[in-house]
Amino acid sequence: MTKKEYDKFDKANANFQALTPLSFIERSAKVFPNHPAVVYGEIKYSWRELFDRTIKLASALTKFGIKKGDTVSILSANTPEMIEAHFGVPMSGAVLNTINTRLDSETIAYVLNHSEATVFIIDSELSPQAESAIKLSENKDLYVIDIVDFQNAREPKTIGHITYDKFIGSGDADFDWQLPNDEWDAISLNYTSGTSGKPKGVVYHHRGSYLMSMGTITDWNLPKHPKYLYTVPLFHCNGWGHAWTMAALAGTIFCTRVVLPEEIFNSIITNKITHFGGAPIVLNMLLNSPAAKDFKCQHPVEIMTAGAPPPASILQGIEKLGFNVTQVYGLTETYGHTVMSTWNVGWNGFQTEQKAKLKARQGVGMVHTAGLKVVDLESGEQVKEDGIHTGEILIRGNTIMKGYLKDLENTKTVFKNGWFHTGDIAVMHPDGYIEIKDRLKDIIISGGENISSVEIEDVLHKHESVSLAAVVAISDEKWGEVPCAFIELIEGKSLSEDEVELFCRQHLAGFKRPKKVVFCELPKTATGKIQKYELRTRAKAG
């Protein structure tokens, strides 16, 4: 038999279907129709009920005139309607655009214009900023739908053409929705945080979202029917894709409007939460909350953390509360997590501090990640796997974005040489685990020496009075740049600049020590990332 015989088969509907996470909810609705899907206060939907509501949403959008490739934007907290939009919008063939709830009106207007949104779904609590954005928007025919949440929202206000419930009420429960013919079709549009210039529109495809869920289930060892507390904002990388992942497992999603330590602890106990996620800032909030003193975890709880390199001290502290933390790494352009600090059973016998240091590394490529390497910034060659030599993290795989909307030039730049260039600086350890040292733009070059701001921050976080720390460069006549530390103290604690200097003297080389210390509340994004660009502006202004 010749090799050509293997190539004589054609793809058919019987043996080739487009991969899409929309298939997950259909299966769970059939197999586990009565199992709880979403819980939000007094609102509870089973998987059959949730599926029916998403079909009605898809039908209502289609009746309105939404067609394949149209953009439907939503500005909302983590409510059931936000979960429904993750299925109902792409079921209509449209692309879901989830907007950061902490953006100013001007930026929201930019997103609406750039995405050419046709429909805008608004959380009634966020009406003031949405209303201003609509006035600034170039699209005067934008159809606005209000999510009415008078029970949980603060000062809710309706400004739209119709309420969400009335809108989906116009849809048909027997609507003949279709899976995408092509898994390369766009499923969602996520805008970057826009730390410099205008935010970029990152386009996801159905295939990547499907594989992200499969990879998360495998690498996070997710069981059937997990109880998931949605503390990750659903506007951020589509909530790390966990709404789709929970549908695959027929889990129960507990929605949270506001992330408060007391409510998280209470929900864990009351609802027997098994999994939740959050940036290191969330872990820090839990660790330093007065409620942590009386909290006793009575069952296993898994936490996935990402967004910034978490200090080993925070990981060590949060696990003392009874949680098991797994760090992941990724970007908006990679659908969220694509690298995981996968635990090796051979490390079980290590001391607690050593375990925390291992968990603080970003890790290895997840099962859905095809390639991961660290390359020298000048030569482009892979750096030595010695945990010392630094370079840029490059990734490739099926969970990399299609590209930046209306920006082919930047898309080509980040996809140079067949790899996605992250802009993050890391080392590769001998066991293949990467560890981030900094963002390219955050490296401090002092007297020709590269200084990692992350390294200094890790040291500062070890001080018992420090809640959060961020380090940026400030100009220096002699050295060019030197480190400047911004420190947020734990409530009730005090610390002086001299005490910081003495502490750093014990842990850092002289040229790495902060030459200026500022005590303040650190500016943060809605996902808990510290806004270093704002700190750089402050430092530059003196």
Secondary structure as GFF3:
##gff-version 3
##sequence-region A 1 542
A	DSSP	three_ten_helix	3	7	.	.	.	ID=ss1
A	DSSP	alpha_helix	22	31	.	.	.	ID=ss2
A	DSSP	beta_strand	36	40	.	.	.	ID=ss3
A	DSSP	beta_strand	43	46	.	.	.	ID=ss4
A	DSSP	alpha_helix	47	64	.	.	.	ID=ss5
A	DSSP	beta_strand	71	75	.	.	.	ID=ss6
A	DSSP	alpha_helix	80	91	.	.	.	ID=ss7
A	DSSP	beta_strand	95	98	.	.	.	ID=ss8
A	DSSP	alpha_helix	105	115	.	.	.	ID=ss9
A	DSSP	beta_strand	117	123	.	.	.	ID=ss10
A	DSSP	three_ten_helix	124	126	.	.	.	ID=ss11
A	DSSP	alpha_helix	127	136	.	.	.	ID=ss12
A	DSSP	beta_strand	143	147	.	.	.	ID=ss13
A	DSSP	beta_strand	162	163	.	.	.	ID=ss14
A	DSSP	alpha_helix	164	169	.	.	.	ID=ss15
A	DSSP	beta_strand	186	191	.	.	.	ID=ss16
A	DSSP	beta_strand	201	205	.	.	.	ID=ss17
A	DSSP	alpha_helix	206	219	.	.	.	ID=ss18
A	DSSP	beta_strand	227	230	.	.	.	ID=ss19
A	DSSP	alpha_helix	237	240	.	.	.	ID=ss20
A	DSSP	alpha_helix	242	249	.	.	.	ID=ss21
A	DSSP	beta_strand	252	255	.	.	.	ID=ss22
A	DSSP	alpha_helix	261	270	.	.	.	ID=ss23
A	DSSP	beta_strand	275	278	.	.	.	ID=ss24
A	DSSP	alpha_helix	280	288	.	.	.	ID=ss25
A	DSSP	three_ten_helix	290	294	.	.	.	ID=ss26
A	DSSP	beta_strand	301	305	.	.	.	ID=ss27
A	DSSP	alpha_helix	312	319	.	.	.	ID=ss28
A	DSSP	beta_strand	323	331	.	.	.	ID=ss29
A	DSSP	three_ten_helix	332	334	.	.	.	ID=ss30
A	DSSP	beta_strand	336	340	.	.	.	ID=ss31
A	DSSP	three_ten_helix	345	347	.	.	.	ID=ss32
A	DSSP	alpha_helix	352	359	.	.	.	ID=ss33
A	DSSP	beta_strand	364	365	.	.	.	ID=ss34
A	DSSP	beta_strand	369	375	.	.	.	ID=ss35
A	DSSP	beta_strand	390	397	.	.	.	ID=ss36
A	DSSP	beta_strand	403	404	.	.	.	ID=ss37
A	DSSP	alpha_helix	408	414	.	.	.	ID=ss38
A	DSSP	three_ten_helix	416	418	.	.	.	ID=ss39
A	DSSP	beta_strand	420	428	.	.	.	ID=ss40
A	DSSP	beta_strand	434	439	.	.	.	ID=ss41
A	DSSP	three_ten_helix	440	442	.	.	.	ID=ss42
A	DSSP	beta_strand	444	446	.	.	.	ID=ss43
A	DSSP	beta_strand	449	451	.	.	.	ID=ss44
A	DSSP	alpha_helix	453	461	.	.	.	ID=ss45
A	DSSP	beta_strand	466	476	.	.	.	ID=ss46
A	DSSP	beta_strand	480	489	.	.	.	ID=ss47
A	DSSP	alpha_helix	497	505	.	.	.	ID=ss48
A	DSSP	three_ten_helix	510	512	.	.	.	ID=ss49
A	DSSP	beta_strand	516	519	.	.	.	ID=ss50
A	DSSP	alpha_helix	532	541	.	.	.	ID=ss51
###
